[in-house]
Amino acid sequence: LKNILFNAVAPGIILTKRQEEILESRASREGTTISDQMRKITDQVPLQRMGTPEELASAVAFLVSEKAGYISGTTLSVDGGSIKGLF
């Protein structure tokens, strides 16, 4: 097949409404704050924060744009550096 690109996006932890609900639930259950729960997660991410939906959308928009026309067969990690690889 010609001119068919195949790529994937592997998102890390993205701060969505659902993620906020999970943080609230954990904080309530464990008697901590939402900030404490967020810190538990972000301490494990090299960029020390969660991604935004806009950042994930920008990565996807790039992959479907003409600017990515010569990229095929790859997985783009949008995870703040959480997936570590050897290159």
PDB file of N, CA, C and O in Angstrom:
ATOM      1  N   LEU A   1       0.835  -1.172   0.000  1.00  0.00           N
ATOM      2  CA  LEU A   1       0.000   0.000   0.000  1.00  0.00           C
ATOM      3  C   LEU A   1       0.883   1.238   0.000  1.00  0.00           C
ATOM      4  O   LEU A   1       1.854   1.320   0.752  1.00  0.00           O
ATOM      5  N   LYS A   2       0.549   2.169  -0.821  1.00  0.00           N
ATOM      6  CA  LYS A   2       1.338   3.387  -0.921  1.00  0.00           C
ATOM      7  C   LYS A   2       0.694   4.520  -0.120  1.00  0.00           C
ATOM      8  O   LYS A   2      -0.526   4.612   0.018  1.00  0.00           O
ATOM      9  N   ASN A   3       1.563   5.363   0.393  1.00  0.00           N
ATOM     10  CA  ASN A   3       1.147   6.607   1.054  1.00  0.00           C
ATOM     11  C   ASN A   3       0.242   6.408   2.262  1.00  0.00           C
ATOM     12  O   ASN A   3      -0.564   7.280   2.584  1.00  0.00           O
ATOM     13  N   ILE A   4       0.370   5.279   2.924  1.00  0.00           N
ATOM     14  CA  ILE A   4      -0.366   5.062   4.165  1.00  0.00           C
ATOM     15  C   ILE A   4       0.647   5.083   5.296  1.00  0.00           C
ATOM     16  O   ILE A   4       1.589   4.291   5.325  1.00  0.00           O
ATOM     17  N   LEU A   5       0.439   5.990   6.210  1.00  0.00           N
ATOM     18  CA  LEU A   5       1.331   6.111   7.362  1.00  0.00           C
ATOM     19  C   LEU A   5       0.698   5.390   8.548  1.00  0.00           C
ATOM     20  O   LEU A   5      -0.519   5.409   8.732  1.00  0.00           O
ATOM     21  N   PHE A   6       1.542   4.763   9.335  1.00  0.00           N
ATOM     22  CA  PHE A   6       1.065   4.056  10.517  1.00  0.00           C
ATOM     23  C   PHE A   6       1.900   4.502  11.701  1.00  0.00           C
ATOM     24  O   PHE A   6       3.086   4.181  11.786  1.00  0.00           O
ATOM     25  N   ASN A   7       1.292   5.235  12.609  1.00  0.00           N
ATOM     26  CA  ASN A   7       1.965   5.706  13.807  1.00  0.00           C
ATOM     27  C   ASN A   7       1.041   5.523  14.994  1.00  0.00           C
ATOM     28  O   ASN A   7      -0.168   5.346  14.843  1.00  0.00           O
ATOM     29  N   ALA A   8       1.628   5.568  16.167  1.00  0.00           N
ATOM     30  CA  ALA A   8       0.849   5.466  17.399  1.00  0.00           C
ATOM     31  C   ALA A   8       1.312   6.539  18.370  1.00  0.00           C
ATOM     32  O   ALA A   8       2.433   7.040  18.280  1.00  0.00           O
ATOM     33  N   VAL A   9       0.438   6.878  19.291  1.00  0.00           N
ATOM     34  CA  VAL A   9       0.766   7.826  20.352  1.00  0.00           C
ATOM     35  C   VAL A   9       0.590   7.092  21.677  1.00  0.00           C
ATOM     36  O   VAL A   9      -0.435   6.451  21.913  1.00  0.00           O
ATOM     37  N   ALA A  10       1.598   7.193  22.535  1.00  0.00           N
ATOM     38  CA  ALA A  10       1.553   6.546  23.848  1.00  0.00           C
ATOM     39  C   ALA A  10       1.555   7.634  24.922  1.00  0.00           C
ATOM     40  O   ALA A  10       2.613   8.112  25.330  1.00  0.00           O
ATOM     41  N   PRO A  11       0.369   8.019  25.371  1.00  0.00           N
ATOM     42  CA  PRO A  11       0.309   9.090  26.374  1.00  0.00           C
ATOM     43  C   PRO A  11       0.684   8.601  27.758  1.00  0.00           C
ATOM     44  O   PRO A  11       0.443   7.450  28.123  1.00  0.00           O
ATOM     45  N   GLY A  12       1.275   9.494  28.509  1.00  0.00           N
ATOM     46  CA  GLY A  12       1.529   9.242  29.920  1.00  0.00           C
ATOM     47  C   GLY A  12       0.333   9.723  30.709  1.00  0.00           C
ATOM     48  O   GLY A  12      -0.805   9.617  30.251  1.00  0.00           O
ATOM     49  N   ILE A  13       0.585  10.247  31.886  1.00  0.00           N
ATOM     50  CA  ILE A  13      -0.504  10.724  32.729  1.00  0.00           C
ATOM     51  C   ILE A  13      -0.879  12.133  32.278  1.00  0.00           C
ATOM     52  O   ILE A  13      -0.073  13.061  32.349  1.00  0.00           O
ATOM     53  N   ILE A  14      -2.107  12.268  31.817  1.00  0.00           N
ATOM     54  CA  ILE A  14      -2.613  13.536  31.314  1.00  0.00           C
ATOM     55  C   ILE A  14      -3.651  14.056  32.313  1.00  0.00           C
ATOM     56  O   ILE A  14      -4.540  13.315  32.731  1.00  0.00           O
ATOM     57  N   LEU A  15      -3.537  15.308  32.686  1.00  0.00           N
ATOM     58  CA  LEU A  15      -4.431  15.893  33.689  1.00  0.00           C
ATOM     59  C   LEU A  15      -5.778  16.248  33.064  1.00  0.00           C
ATOM     60  O   LEU A  15      -6.013  17.374  32.624  1.00  0.00           O
ATOM     61  N   THR A  16      -6.636  15.256  33.046  1.00  0.00           N
ATOM     62  CA  THR A  16      -8.001  15.403  32.530  1.00  0.00           C
ATOM     63  C   THR A  16      -8.968  15.517  33.713  1.00  0.00           C
ATOM     64  O   THR A  16      -8.568  15.375  34.869  1.00  0.00           O
ATOM     65  N   LYS A  17     -10.221  15.769  33.415  1.00  0.00           N
ATOM     66  CA  LYS A  17     -11.248  15.802  34.468  1.00  0.00           C
ATOM     67  C   LYS A  17     -11.294  14.460  35.209  1.00  0.00           C
ATOM     68  O   LYS A  17     -11.446  14.421  36.430  1.00  0.00           O
ATOM     69  N   ARG A  18     -11.162  13.371  34.460  1.00  0.00           N
ATOM     70  CA  ARG A  18     -11.181  12.040  35.086  1.00  0.00           C
ATOM     71  C   ARG A  18      -9.998  11.879  36.032  1.00  0.00           C
ATOM     72  O   ARG A  18     -10.148  11.339  37.128  1.00  0.00           O
ATOM     73  N   GLN A  19      -8.826  12.343  35.616  1.00  0.00           N
ATOM     74  CA  GLN A  19      -7.647  12.255  36.480  1.00  0.00           C
ATOM     75  C   GLN A  19      -7.858  13.079  37.753  1.00  0.00           C
ATOM     76  O   GLN A  19      -7.449  12.664  38.837  1.00  0.00           O
ATOM     77  N   GLU A  20      -8.493  14.238  37.621  1.00  0.00           N
ATOM     78  CA  GLU A  20      -8.795  15.056  38.794  1.00  0.00           C
ATOM     79  C   GLU A  20      -9.741  14.314  39.742  1.00  0.00           C
ATOM     80  O   GLU A  20      -9.571  14.377  40.960  1.00  0.00           O
ATOM     81  N   GLU A  21     -10.729  13.616  39.194  1.00  0.00           N
ATOM     82  CA  GLU A  21     -11.657  12.830  40.020  1.00  0.00           C
ATOM     83  C   GLU A  21     -10.920  11.728  40.769  1.00  0.00           C
ATOM     84  O   GLU A  21     -11.196  11.471  41.941  1.00  0.00           O
ATOM     85  N   ILE A  22      -9.985  11.082  40.087  1.00  0.00           N
ATOM     86  CA  ILE A  22      -9.198  10.019  40.725  1.00  0.00           C
ATOM     87  C   ILE A  22      -8.354  10.586  41.861  1.00  0.00           C
ATOM     88  O   ILE A  22      -8.275   9.995  42.938  1.00  0.00           O
ATOM     89  N   LEU A  23      -7.725  11.732  41.615  1.00  0.00           N
ATOM     90  CA  LEU A  23      -6.909  12.369  42.655  1.00  0.00           C
ATOM     91  C   LEU A  23      -7.766  12.742  43.865  1.00  0.00           C
ATOM     92  O   LEU A  23      -7.360  12.530  45.008  1.00  0.00           O
ATOM     93  N   GLU A  24      -8.940  13.293  43.613  1.00  0.00           N
ATOM     94  CA  GLU A  24      -9.853  13.661  44.704  1.00  0.00           C
ATOM     95  C   GLU A  24     -10.270  12.433  45.508  1.00  0.00           C
ATOM     96  O   GLU A  24     -10.294  12.468  46.738  1.00  0.00           O
ATOM     97  N   SER A  25     -10.595  11.360  44.815  1.00  0.00           N
ATOM     98  CA  SER A  25     -11.017  10.136  45.483  1.00  0.00           C
ATOM     99  C   SER A  25      -9.899   9.555  46.345  1.00  0.00           C
ATOM    100  O   SER A  25     -10.127   9.156  47.487  1.00  0.00           O
ATOM    101  N   ARG A  26      -8.697   9.511  45.791  1.00  0.00           N
ATOM    102  CA  ARG A  26      -7.558   8.984  46.567  1.00  0.00           C
ATOM    103  C   ARG A  26      -7.262   9.852  47.780  1.00  0.00           C
ATOM    104  O   ARG A  26      -6.979   9.340  48.863  1.00  0.00           O
ATOM    105  N   ALA A  27      -7.327  11.165  47.598  1.00  0.00           N
ATOM    106  CA  ALA A  27      -7.056  12.078  48.707  1.00  0.00           C
ATOM    107  C   ALA A  27      -8.082  11.876  49.820  1.00  0.00           C
ATOM    108  O   ALA A  27      -7.734  11.848  51.000  1.00  0.00           O
ATOM    109  N   SER A  28      -9.332  11.739  49.436  1.00  0.00           N
ATOM    110  CA  SER A  28     -10.397  11.526  50.419  1.00  0.00           C
ATOM    111  C   SER A  28     -10.206  10.201  51.144  1.00  0.00           C
ATOM    112  O   SER A  28     -10.315  10.132  52.368  1.00  0.00           O
ATOM    113  N   ARG A  29      -9.924   9.161  50.388  1.00  0.00           N
ATOM    114  CA  ARG A  29      -9.762   7.820  50.958  1.00  0.00           C
ATOM    115  C   ARG A  29      -8.556   7.744  51.895  1.00  0.00           C
ATOM    116  O   ARG A  29      -8.608   7.073  52.926  1.00  0.00           O
ATOM    117  N   GLU A  30      -7.466   8.438  51.532  1.00  0.00           N
ATOM    118  CA  GLU A  30      -6.228   8.341  52.312  1.00  0.00           C
ATOM    119  C   GLU A  30      -6.059   9.477  53.320  1.00  0.00           C
ATOM    120  O   GLU A  30      -5.076   9.511  54.059  1.00  0.00           O
ATOM    121  N   GLY A  31      -7.012  10.402  53.351  1.00  0.00           N
ATOM    122  CA  GLY A  31      -6.925  11.508  54.299  1.00  0.00           C
ATOM    123  C   GLY A  31      -5.790  12.477  53.983  1.00  0.00           C
ATOM    124  O   GLY A  31      -5.168  13.038  54.886  1.00  0.00           O
ATOM    125  N   THR A  32      -5.529  12.665  52.698  1.00  0.00           N
ATOM    126  CA  THR A  32      -4.475  13.591  52.282  1.00  0.00           C
ATOM    127  C   THR A  32      -5.108  14.676  51.407  1.00  0.00           C
ATOM    128  O   THR A  32      -6.330  14.764  51.291  1.00  0.00           O
ATOM    129  N   THR A  33      -4.263  15.488  50.804  1.00  0.00           N
ATOM    130  CA  THR A  33      -4.760  16.523  49.904  1.00  0.00           C
ATOM    131  C   THR A  33      -4.579  16.086  48.451  1.00  0.00           C
ATOM    132  O   THR A  33      -3.826  15.161  48.146  1.00  0.00           O
ATOM    133  N   ILE A  34      -5.288  16.777  47.576  1.00  0.00           N
ATOM    134  CA  ILE A  34      -5.126  16.514  46.145  1.00  0.00           C
ATOM    135  C   ILE A  34      -3.688  16.808  45.735  1.00  0.00           C
ATOM    136  O   ILE A  34      -3.115  16.083  44.921  1.00  0.00           O
ATOM    137  N   SER A  35      -3.103  17.862  46.289  1.00  0.00           N
ATOM    138  CA  SER A  35      -1.707  18.197  45.980  1.00  0.00           C
ATOM    139  C   SER A  35      -0.756  17.075  46.386  1.00  0.00           C
ATOM    140  O   SER A  35       0.195  16.770  45.666  1.00  0.00           O
ATOM    141  N   ASP A  36      -1.016  16.463  47.539  1.00  0.00           N
ATOM    142  CA  ASP A  36      -0.183  15.331  47.978  1.00  0.00           C
ATOM    143  C   ASP A  36      -0.287  14.174  46.990  1.00  0.00           C
ATOM    144  O   ASP A  36       0.715  13.556  46.630  1.00  0.00           O
ATOM    145  N   GLN A  37      -1.508  13.894  46.560  1.00  0.00           N
ATOM    146  CA  GLN A  37      -1.710  12.800  45.608  1.00  0.00           C
ATOM    147  C   GLN A  37      -1.041  13.107  44.267  1.00  0.00           C
ATOM    148  O   GLN A  37      -0.442  12.226  43.651  1.00  0.00           O
ATOM    149  N   MET A  38      -1.144  14.345  43.825  1.00  0.00           N
ATOM    150  CA  MET A  38      -0.520  14.722  42.561  1.00  0.00           C
ATOM    151  C   MET A  38       1.000  14.606  42.665  1.00  0.00           C
ATOM    152  O   MET A  38       1.662  14.156  41.730  1.00  0.00           O
ATOM    153  N   ARG A  39       1.539  15.011  43.801  1.00  0.00           N
ATOM    154  CA  ARG A  39       2.987  14.936  44.006  1.00  0.00           C
ATOM    155  C   ARG A  39       3.482  13.486  43.967  1.00  0.00           C
ATOM    156  O   ARG A  39       4.563  13.211  43.447  1.00  0.00           O
ATOM    157  N   LYS A  40       2.684  12.558  44.521  1.00  0.00           N
ATOM    158  CA  LYS A  40       3.061  11.137  44.469  1.00  0.00           C
ATOM    159  C   LYS A  40       3.265  10.684  43.022  1.00  0.00           C
ATOM    160  O   LYS A  40       4.182   9.921  42.716  1.00  0.00           O
ATOM    161  N   ILE A  41       2.394  11.169  42.145  1.00  0.00           N
ATOM    162  CA  ILE A  41       2.463  10.780  40.737  1.00  0.00           C
ATOM    163  C   ILE A  41       3.574  11.528  40.020  1.00  0.00           C
ATOM    164  O   ILE A  41       4.391  10.923  39.326  1.00  0.00           O
ATOM    165  N   THR A  42       3.605  12.843  40.187  1.00  0.00           N
ATOM    166  CA  THR A  42       4.566  13.646  39.418  1.00  0.00           C
ATOM    167  C   THR A  42       6.000  13.434  39.863  1.00  0.00           C
ATOM    168  O   THR A  42       6.922  13.691  39.088  1.00  0.00           O
ATOM    169  N   ASP A  43       6.219  12.974  41.086  1.00  0.00           N
ATOM    170  CA  ASP A  43       7.583  12.660  41.530  1.00  0.00           C
ATOM    171  C   ASP A  43       8.201  11.544  40.692  1.00  0.00           C
ATOM    172  O   ASP A  43       9.424  11.415  40.635  1.00  0.00           O
ATOM    173  N   GLN A  44       7.362  10.738  40.041  1.00  0.00           N
ATOM    174  CA  GLN A  44       7.848   9.631  39.226  1.00  0.00           C
ATOM    175  C   GLN A  44       8.037  10.010  37.759  1.00  0.00           C
ATOM    176  O   GLN A  44       8.529   9.207  36.967  1.00  0.00           O
ATOM    177  N   VAL A  45       7.647  11.229  37.398  1.00  0.00           N
ATOM    178  CA  VAL A  45       7.756  11.702  36.020  1.00  0.00           C
ATOM    179  C   VAL A  45       8.977  12.613  35.915  1.00  0.00           C
ATOM    180  O   VAL A  45       9.077  13.578  36.672  1.00  0.00           O
ATOM    181  N   PRO A  46       9.906  12.336  35.002  1.00  0.00           N
ATOM    182  CA  PRO A  46      11.105  13.166  34.894  1.00  0.00           C
ATOM    183  C   PRO A  46      10.830  14.668  34.752  1.00  0.00           C
ATOM    184  O   PRO A  46      11.600  15.472  35.279  1.00  0.00           O
ATOM    185  N   LEU A  47       9.768  15.067  34.064  1.00  0.00           N
ATOM    186  CA  LEU A  47       9.455  16.497  33.945  1.00  0.00           C
ATOM    187  C   LEU A  47       8.699  17.034  35.160  1.00  0.00           C
ATOM    188  O   LEU A  47       8.378  18.221  35.220  1.00  0.00           O
ATOM    189  N   GLN A  48       8.415  16.158  36.129  1.00  0.00           N
ATOM    190  CA  GLN A  48       7.816  16.530  37.411  1.00  0.00           C
ATOM    191  C   GLN A  48       6.433  17.168  37.301  1.00  0.00           C
ATOM    192  O   GLN A  48       6.075  18.015  38.119  1.00  0.00           O
ATOM    193  N   ARG A  49       5.661  16.768  36.303  1.00  0.00           N
ATOM    194  CA  ARG A  49       4.300  17.272  36.165  1.00  0.00           C
ATOM    195  C   ARG A  49       3.511  16.324  35.287  1.00  0.00           C
ATOM    196  O   ARG A  49       4.077  15.449  34.631  1.00  0.00           O
ATOM    197  N   MET A  50       2.203  16.505  35.279  1.00  0.00           N
ATOM    198  CA  MET A  50       1.339  15.765  34.364  1.00  0.00           C
ATOM    199  C   MET A  50       1.243  16.550  33.067  1.00  0.00           C
ATOM    200  O   MET A  50       1.434  17.766  33.043  1.00  0.00           O
ATOM    201  N   GLY A  51       0.948  15.843  32.003  1.00  0.00           N
ATOM    202  CA  GLY A  51       0.743  16.513  30.729  1.00  0.00           C
ATOM    203  C   GLY A  51      -0.638  17.130  30.663  1.00  0.00           C
ATOM    204  O   GLY A  51      -1.525  16.806  31.453  1.00  0.00           O
ATOM    205  N   THR A  52      -0.800  18.027  29.704  1.00  0.00           N
ATOM    206  CA  THR A  52      -2.112  18.641  29.506  1.00  0.00           C
ATOM    207  C   THR A  52      -2.779  18.011  28.288  1.00  0.00           C
ATOM    208  O   THR A  52      -2.099  17.503  27.397  1.00  0.00           O
ATOM    209  N   PRO A  53      -4.098  18.045  28.249  1.00  0.00           N
ATOM    210  CA  PRO A  53      -4.786  17.550  27.057  1.00  0.00           C
ATOM    211  C   PRO A  53      -4.322  18.279  25.792  1.00  0.00           C
ATOM    212  O   PRO A  53      -4.250  17.681  24.718  1.00  0.00           O
ATOM    213  N   GLU A  54      -4.012  19.557  25.921  1.00  0.00           N
ATOM    214  CA  GLU A  54      -3.553  20.338  24.768  1.00  0.00           C
ATOM    215  C   GLU A  54      -2.208  19.842  24.252  1.00  0.00           C
ATOM    216  O   GLU A  54      -1.976  19.821  23.044  1.00  0.00           O
ATOM    217  N   GLU A  55      -1.328  19.445  25.156  1.00  0.00           N
ATOM    218  CA  GLU A  55      -0.028  18.913  24.731  1.00  0.00           C
ATOM    219  C   GLU A  55      -0.197  17.600  23.979  1.00  0.00           C
ATOM    220  O   GLU A  55       0.454  17.376  22.959  1.00  0.00           O
ATOM    221  N   LEU A  56      -1.060  16.745  24.477  1.00  0.00           N
ATOM    222  CA  LEU A  56      -1.331  15.477  23.794  1.00  0.00           C
ATOM    223  C   LEU A  56      -1.960  15.744  22.431  1.00  0.00           C
ATOM    224  O   LEU A  56      -1.571  15.137  21.434  1.00  0.00           O
ATOM    225  N   ALA A  57      -2.930  16.650  22.387  1.00  0.00           N
ATOM    226  CA  ALA A  57      -3.590  16.982  21.123  1.00  0.00           C
ATOM    227  C   ALA A  57      -2.604  17.560  20.114  1.00  0.00           C
ATOM    228  O   ALA A  57      -2.703  17.272  18.921  1.00  0.00           O
ATOM    229  N   SER A  58      -1.659  18.368  20.574  1.00  0.00           N
ATOM    230  CA  SER A  58      -0.657  18.947  19.671  1.00  0.00           C
ATOM    231  C   SER A  58       0.221  17.864  19.050  1.00  0.00           C
ATOM    232  O   SER A  58       0.569  17.943  17.872  1.00  0.00           O
ATOM    233  N   ALA A  59       0.574  16.866  19.835  1.00  0.00           N
ATOM    234  CA  ALA A  59       1.390  15.766  19.313  1.00  0.00           C
ATOM    235  C   ALA A  59       0.619  14.989  18.247  1.00  0.00           C
ATOM    236  O   ALA A  59       1.164  14.646  17.198  1.00  0.00           O
ATOM    237  N   VAL A  60      -0.646  14.718  18.528  1.00  0.00           N
ATOM    238  CA  VAL A  60      -1.478  14.000  17.558  1.00  0.00           C
ATOM    239  C   VAL A  60      -1.665  14.841  16.297  1.00  0.00           C
ATOM    240  O   VAL A  60      -1.573  14.329  15.182  1.00  0.00           O
ATOM    241  N   ALA A  61      -1.929  16.137  16.483  1.00  0.00           N
ATOM    242  CA  ALA A  61      -2.111  17.023  15.328  1.00  0.00           C
ATOM    243  C   ALA A  61      -0.857  17.052  14.459  1.00  0.00           C
ATOM    244  O   ALA A  61      -0.950  17.098  13.233  1.00  0.00           O
ATOM    245  N   PHE A  62       0.304  17.026  15.086  1.00  0.00           N
ATOM    246  CA  PHE A  62       1.545  16.984  14.316  1.00  0.00           C
ATOM    247  C   PHE A  62       1.625  15.704  13.494  1.00  0.00           C
ATOM    248  O   PHE A  62       1.930  15.748  12.302  1.00  0.00           O
ATOM    249  N   LEU A  63       1.351  14.556  14.129  1.00  0.00           N
ATOM    250  CA  LEU A  63       1.465  13.283  13.417  1.00  0.00           C
ATOM    251  C   LEU A  63       0.502  13.156  12.246  1.00  0.00           C
ATOM    252  O   LEU A  63       0.792  12.450  11.280  1.00  0.00           O
ATOM    253  N   VAL A  64      -0.637  13.829  12.320  1.00  0.00           N
ATOM    254  CA  VAL A  64      -1.580  13.736  11.209  1.00  0.00           C
ATOM    255  C   VAL A  64      -1.396  14.866  10.194  1.00  0.00           C
ATOM    256  O   VAL A  64      -2.124  14.947   9.204  1.00  0.00           O
ATOM    257  N   SER A  65      -0.426  15.729  10.449  1.00  0.00           N
ATOM    258  CA  SER A  65      -0.192  16.849   9.537  1.00  0.00           C
ATOM    259  C   SER A  65       0.790  16.465   8.430  1.00  0.00           C
ATOM    260  O   SER A  65       1.452  15.429   8.498  1.00  0.00           O
ATOM    261  N   GLU A  66       0.867  17.301   7.433  1.00  0.00           N
ATOM    262  CA  GLU A  66       1.818  17.093   6.344  1.00  0.00           C
ATOM    263  C   GLU A  66       3.254  17.188   6.828  1.00  0.00           C
ATOM    264  O   GLU A  66       4.153  16.619   6.210  1.00  0.00           O
ATOM    265  N   LYS A  67       3.483  17.904   7.933  1.00  0.00           N
ATOM    266  CA  LYS A  67       4.842  18.038   8.482  1.00  0.00           C
ATOM    267  C   LYS A  67       5.402  16.694   8.935  1.00  0.00           C
ATOM    268  O   LYS A  67       6.620  16.538   9.025  1.00  0.00           O
ATOM    269  N   ALA A  68       4.556  15.741   9.216  1.00  0.00           N
ATOM    270  CA  ALA A  68       4.991  14.410   9.639  1.00  0.00           C
ATOM    271  C   ALA A  68       4.856  13.407   8.496  1.00  0.00           C
ATOM    272  O   ALA A  68       4.763  12.202   8.731  1.00  0.00           O
ATOM    273  N   GLY A  69       4.845  13.894   7.288  1.00  0.00           N
ATOM    274  CA  GLY A  69       4.603  13.055   6.119  1.00  0.00           C
ATOM    275  C   GLY A  69       5.627  11.966   5.860  1.00  0.00           C
ATOM    276  O   GLY A  69       5.354  11.029   5.109  1.00  0.00           O
ATOM    277  N   TYR A  70       6.809  12.072   6.473  1.00  0.00           N
ATOM    278  CA  TYR A  70       7.839  11.058   6.266  1.00  0.00           C
ATOM    279  C   TYR A  70       8.080  10.247   7.543  1.00  0.00           C
ATOM    280  O   TYR A  70       9.098   9.569   7.677  1.00  0.00           O
ATOM    281  N   ILE A  71       7.148  10.328   8.457  1.00  0.00           N
ATOM    282  CA  ILE A  71       7.230   9.557   9.698  1.00  0.00           C
ATOM    283  C   ILE A  71       6.207   8.431   9.617  1.00  0.00           C
ATOM    284  O   ILE A  71       5.010   8.674   9.466  1.00  0.00           O
ATOM    285  N   SER A  72       6.688   7.210   9.718  1.00  0.00           N
ATOM    286  CA  SER A  72       5.789   6.066   9.686  1.00  0.00           C
ATOM    287  C   SER A  72       6.396   4.926  10.493  1.00  0.00           C
ATOM    288  O   SER A  72       7.611   4.730  10.508  1.00  0.00           O
ATOM    289  N   GLY A  73       5.535   4.191  11.153  1.00  0.00           N
ATOM    290  CA  GLY A  73       5.986   3.022  11.908  1.00  0.00           C
ATOM    291  C   GLY A  73       6.599   3.375  13.250  1.00  0.00           C
ATOM    292  O   GLY A  73       7.459   2.645  13.743  1.00  0.00           O
ATOM    293  N   THR A  74       6.182   4.462  13.844  1.00  0.00           N
ATOM    294  CA  THR A  74       6.751   4.862  15.117  1.00  0.00           C
ATOM    295  C   THR A  74       5.673   5.050  16.168  1.00  0.00           C
ATOM    296  O   THR A  74       4.496   5.234  15.855  1.00  0.00           O
ATOM    297  N   THR A  75       6.100   4.998  17.416  1.00  0.00           N
ATOM    298  CA  THR A  75       5.219   5.323  18.533  1.00  0.00           C
ATOM    299  C   THR A  75       5.796   6.553  19.215  1.00  0.00           C
ATOM    300  O   THR A  75       6.950   6.552  19.643  1.00  0.00           O
ATOM    301  N   LEU A  76       4.997   7.589  19.313  1.00  0.00           N
ATOM    302  CA  LEU A  76       5.425   8.828  19.939  1.00  0.00           C
ATOM    303  C   LEU A  76       4.965   8.823  21.389  1.00  0.00           C
ATOM    304  O   LEU A  76       3.767   8.836  21.671  1.00  0.00           O
ATOM    305  N   SER A  77       5.926   8.803  22.304  1.00  0.00           N
ATOM    306  CA  SER A  77       5.608   8.859  23.732  1.00  0.00           C
ATOM    307  C   SER A  77       5.396  10.311  24.135  1.00  0.00           C
ATOM    308  O   SER A  77       6.277  11.152  23.956  1.00  0.00           O
ATOM    309  N   VAL A  78       4.239  10.590  24.671  1.00  0.00           N
ATOM    310  CA  VAL A  78       3.911  11.928  25.167  1.00  0.00           C
ATOM    311  C   VAL A  78       3.699  11.745  26.661  1.00  0.00           C
ATOM    312  O   VAL A  78       2.569  11.723  27.149  1.00  0.00           O
ATOM    313  N   ASP A  79       4.820  11.615  27.382  1.00  0.00           N
ATOM    314  CA  ASP A  79       4.740  11.165  28.772  1.00  0.00           C
ATOM    315  C   ASP A  79       5.704  11.866  29.724  1.00  0.00           C
ATOM    316  O   ASP A  79       5.946  11.376  30.827  1.00  0.00           O
ATOM    317  N   GLY A  80       6.247  12.981  29.319  1.00  0.00           N
ATOM    318  CA  GLY A  80       7.135  13.721  30.212  1.00  0.00           C
ATOM    319  C   GLY A  80       8.436  13.003  30.515  1.00  0.00           C
ATOM    320  O   GLY A  80       9.123  13.336  31.481  1.00  0.00           O
ATOM    321  N   GLY A  81       8.777  12.021  29.698  1.00  0.00           N
ATOM    322  CA  GLY A  81      10.021  11.275  29.891  1.00  0.00           C
ATOM    323  C   GLY A  81       9.863  10.019  30.731  1.00  0.00           C
ATOM    324  O   GLY A  81      10.862   9.428  31.142  1.00  0.00           O
ATOM    325  N   SER A  82       8.649   9.604  30.991  1.00  0.00           N
ATOM    326  CA  SER A  82       8.437   8.433  31.854  1.00  0.00           C
ATOM    327  C   SER A  82       8.949   7.130  31.263  1.00  0.00           C
ATOM    328  O   SER A  82       9.457   6.272  31.985  1.00  0.00           O
ATOM    329  N   ILE A  83       8.816   6.983  29.959  1.00  0.00           N
ATOM    330  CA  ILE A  83       9.333   5.776  29.322  1.00  0.00           C
ATOM    331  C   ILE A  83      10.799   6.016  29.007  1.00  0.00           C
ATOM    332  O   ILE A  83      11.160   6.911  28.243  1.00  0.00           O
ATOM    333  N   LYS A  84      11.606   5.209  29.606  1.00  0.00           N
ATOM    334  CA  LYS A  84      13.041   5.359  29.384  1.00  0.00           C
ATOM    335  C   LYS A  84      13.504   4.289  28.397  1.00  0.00           C
ATOM    336  O   LYS A  84      13.113   3.126  28.502  1.00  0.00           O
ATOM    337  N   GLY A  85      14.317   4.678  27.462  1.00  0.00           N
ATOM    338  CA  GLY A  85      14.824   3.733  26.486  1.00  0.00           C
ATOM    339  C   GLY A  85      16.315   3.869  26.309  1.00  0.00           C
ATOM    340  O   GLY A  85      16.907   4.878  26.692  1.00  0.00           O
ATOM    341  N   LEU A  86      16.908   2.875  25.743  1.00  0.00           N
ATOM    342  CA  LEU A  86      18.334   2.911  25.432  1.00  0.00           C
ATOM    343  C   LEU A  86      18.498   3.181  23.959  1.00  0.00           C
ATOM    344  O   LEU A  86      17.928   2.490  23.115  1.00  0.00           O
ATOM    345  N   PHE A  87      19.270   4.177  23.666  1.00  0.00           N
ATOM    346  CA  PHE A  87      19.498   4.528  22.270  1.00  0.00           C
ATOM    347  C   PHE A  87      20.977   4.528  21.976  1.00  0.00           C
ATOM    348  O   PHE A  87      21.382   4.800  20.846  1.00  0.00           O
TER     349      PHE A  87
END
